[in-house]
Amino acid sequence: AQTVTQSQPEMSVQEAETVTLSCTYDTSESDYYLFWYKQPPSRQMILVIRQEAYKQQNATENRFSVNFQKAAKSFSLKISDSQLGDAAMYFCAYRSARGGADGLTFGKGTHLIIQP
Amino acid sequence: EADIYQTPRYLVIGTGKKITLECSQTMGHDKMYWYQQDPGMELHLIHYSYGVNSTEKGDLSSESTVSRIRTEHFPLTLESARPSHTSQYLCASSESGAGGSWYNEQFFGPGTRLTVL
């Protein structure tokens, strides 16, 4: 079974600064997908960024980028120019590319605080 | 507007009651999921469905049951609620499709926060 580990229960960053959230995972599969989801307080979970394991290039979405190290099974999220609206729980998630195994395996989440 | 809805948003009930948590999506997605989010915020898959008349149990054992009679509707039922069922329940959906991360994004509803006294 796959596991996802987020070792930082809480992170704090000054507005406009850069912060990196860490995520490691354990799997014996070679093909899979990785995601970062954001859950603001009392609001819906939304996708921040995704990465396909077979792609070497790191995904980027505006101020959000990942550092995907497949050999190390590491998938960190970098948020540049942090904004107050970035404050939320961030979840790293894994999904197998194998047919029939369909749900997401989540980490325990990192609570991101933005200091004005 | 295409979206995924959950009702009720909050529910406080007594032990032993039967409850149904509703989930509907208007995106035409074949795949639907239920996750349980404990007070420590960790999420666990408890049920999923590939389409009408398809239901499967997830990674976390749950006393709840689900049904999928219509594509857009995926309700979750607890026959006899207990305090251990107190949690947030998130419903999600995704497209079916061969390959590509686009087909793997799951869209989440706002959640139902259940408290069993």
Chai-1 contact restraints between the chains, C-beta under 6 A:
chainA,res_idxA,chainB,res_idxB,connection_type,confidence,min_distance_angstrom,max_distance_angstrom,comment,restraint_id
A,Y33,B,S101,contact,1.0,0.0,6.0,A-B,restraint_1
A,Y33,B,N104,contact,1.0,0.0,6.0,A-B,restraint_2
A,Q44,B,F108,contact,1.0,0.0,6.0,A-B,restraint_3
A,Q44,B,P110,contact,1.0,0.0,6.0,A-B,restraint_4
A,M45,B,F108,contact,1.0,0.0,6.0,A-B,restraint_5
A,L47,B,E105,contact,1.0,0.0,6.0,A-B,restraint_6
A,R50,B,S101,contact,1.0,0.0,6.0,A-B,restraint_7
A,E52,B,S101,contact,1.0,0.0,6.0,A-B,restraint_8
A,M89,B,M41,contact,1.0,0.0,6.0,A-B,restraint_9
A,R95,B,N104,contact,1.0,0.0,6.0,A-B,restraint_10
A,D102,B,Y48,contact,1.0,0.0,6.0,A-B,restraint_11
A,G103,B,Y33,contact,1.0,0.0,6.0,A-B,restraint_12
A,G103,B,L45,contact,1.0,0.0,6.0,A-B,restraint_13
A,G103,B,Y48,contact,1.0,0.0,6.0,A-B,restraint_14
A,G103,B,G58,contact,1.0,0.0,6.0,A-B,restraint_15
A,F106,B,L43,contact,1.0,0.0,6.0,A-B,restraint_16
A,K108,B,E42,contact,1.0,0.0,6.0,A-B,restraint_17
A,G109,B,M41,contact,1.0,0.0,6.0,A-B,restraint_18
